[in-house]
């Protein structure tokens, strides 16, 4: 690896924990370590700290703190919302989601299909967008829940969540959105969105891994997914992770103050990086719509090169990016998101995601733009010309 400063451009996978967050959680590990569900004085301060943190994360999404349930991660939140909807409506055995969801949704739905449930996977267009009419047509009398992400983790493309929720509401169908990638990058108001359930994960917000939340709209049918004690007002069993809850609260507070920065400085860095790559590397193409999308994310495809090879050489230069979701790293299959969008296989296999964050600078963008074009050129020079391109070249020459 290069001895230069690490350039981290994989913030959609996880984020560096903010120093302020570390400082906020440390007392929970040293002084206030009691079990918050106990009845003695040692438990009083941890219990108070949890409720203060609940208020902070509730403010991030415009919710009443009473309607926020702490979980272990976004995956648990997604699982809880979907399975709760099915348990509370046993006569309804149909789920609607999309073909570009996080694996937490897709794999759960595939598992449920083995147990007699049905899933409709809504298609997306070439830009990664979704058609409201497709949702309207897919809803059935036995549809228990519609679960659609707000922001795609690979492309940054945004779904029109408020409009999607309104369609579901007009049909009396529960609606859940995975907002894990949206938090801290977009303003969130669950009242305005009109969702029944909303999932978040703290480690996308410069807090530790191992803590998330599920917003549950008052009046929406709900059953806990993890059964145990009476923690979280009986909505999620298990001894409370006080330190991570407090960390999440602080991170949420910081995120509220950084949203304008995400939408100005970070967006400008993203746009400069994207523009520079597309101009410097022949045959490079952005995957997904230019707008609406997250202000920090770009996904760019390169023909005649494998993404894994690019990433390996970037890593040697001290630059971190990804070829898709961190949850599918190691898979030899091309991105299911790009496949669903109809991206050609040759480009899909050579696509990289760059996701910027609060720590990134102009110098980071300069490093990538000064490094990536030579890497792609080197790999292309070492690769044999694809048969279809050779045939086209010879035919044109003749």
Secondary structure, DSSP 8 states (H G I E B T S, - for coil): --SS--EE-BTTT-----HHHHHHHHHHHHT--S-TTSSSTHHHHHHHHHHHHHHHHHHHHT--GGGEEEES-HHHHHHHHHHHHHHH-TT--EEEEETTS-HHHHHHHHHHHTTT-EEEEE---TTS---HHHHHHH--TTEEEEEEESB-TTT-BB--HHHHHHHHHHTT-EEEEE-TTTBTTB---HHHHT-SEEEEEGGGTTS-SS-EEEEE-TTS----SS-SSSTGGGTS-S---HHHHHHHHHHHHHHHHHHHHIIIIIHHHHHHHHHHHHHHSTTEEE-S-SSSB-TTEEEEEETTS-HHHHHHHHHHTTEE-BSS-GGGTT--S--HHHHHTT--HHHHTTEEEEE--TT--HHHHHHHHHHHHHHHHHHHHHS---HHHHHHHHHHH-
